[in-house]
Amino acid sequence: MMNTLLLSPDEENLLLAANALKDGQLVGIPTETVYGLGADALNENAVRAIFAAKGRPADNPLIVHVADIDAAMPLCEIDQRSRRVMEAFCPGPITLLMPKKPCVPSVVNAGLSSVAIRIPSHPVAQKLLRLSGVPVAAPSANTSGKPSPTTAQHVYDDLQGKLACIVDGGACQVGLESTVVDMTSPIPTVLRPGGVTPDMLLTVLDEIQVADSVLRPLKEGEQALSPGMRYKHYAPGGQLTLVRGDTEKVQQLISRLYNEAQAQGHSVRVFAFEEHLSAYPGMETASIGRLSEPETIARQLFAVLRQADADGVEVLFSEVLPPEGIGLAVMNRLSRAAAFRVIDANQEELP
């Protein structure tokens, strides 16, 4: 076990972290989406160390972070469509799958013909990428399958002793991983929804489609083309169940299920929208943000899941929101966190 340093983002520490990347070590990096576990993407041994540190399956591809479009050009083929998207939304919370060039080791992209490229907007990530001078492969900096980290402390809690240092860039602004778009398909396809929504992409693309796997588990033998497509992902330690339907019926059913679980001796918590907390009097609740401002839900979702873990909550029930705009990204993460355990309150018999 190595001694993991928690660093403030001053010039001296950024140089230390950049040199660690150049030397093939792992570094915790803040981005505007979530914290990443970074390594030199062209150093095969360093990339393998990412999978070992996270306990991540080797067939789950990684995203390669670069400082700008020029830095992406040696790694992939950028066609006219992809360039339009990059010029409109990069730097920012979007990742593009593009045909890879031979210099990218197959361990980075799980042997696929494409490579996932992202240009983060976080100023600390930008500085680190420029100082290190290497493309950085970086999945979320957490134990594989657990809720993603949105603070440096989350990274330290999960991975201390497994990486050289973590640069503390504050709490992440977006809070959900980047939108992943497959630009190698005839119609650009959203594989993982995020802060850049399909409607936003249509401002620069003629057409866009959303993969049907966004809100369902992968089928037997189906290949994960993008990070975040696994069956159970972003999951808390307790059992999470999502409850959908008419608001009043959802609240009645959650209340009944809460009381039943509590009567069985479980610790229970309800994830509810800020506007609905008063509908659960006397119950252990946590706000997942404001339904009227779904970006607040995106920003704090993983922190709420992690807090439930820290508190040892065994059973969790959550309200859901329409899968539209940023809500699609929230429901993608919640569905996987719940391993697609969903109850429809409209179809349940209530007393």
Secondary structure, 3 states (H helix, E strand, C coil): CCCCEEECCCHHHHHHHHHHHHCCCCEEECCCCCCEEEEECCCHHHHHHHHHHHCCCCCCCCEEECCCHHHHCCCECCCHHHHHHHHHHCCCCEEEEEEECCCCCCCCCCCCCEEEEECCCCHHHHHHHHHHCCCEECCECCCCCCCCCCCHHHHHHHHCCCCCEEECCCCCCCCCCCEEEECCCCCCEEEECCCCCHHHHCCCCCCCEECHHHHCCCCCCCCCCCCCCCCCCCCCCCEEEEEECCHHHHHHHHHHHHHHHHHCCCCEEEEECHHHHHHCCCCCEEECCECCEHHHHHHHHHHHHHHHHHCCCCEEEEECCCCCCHHHHHHHHHHHHCCCCEEEHHHCCCC
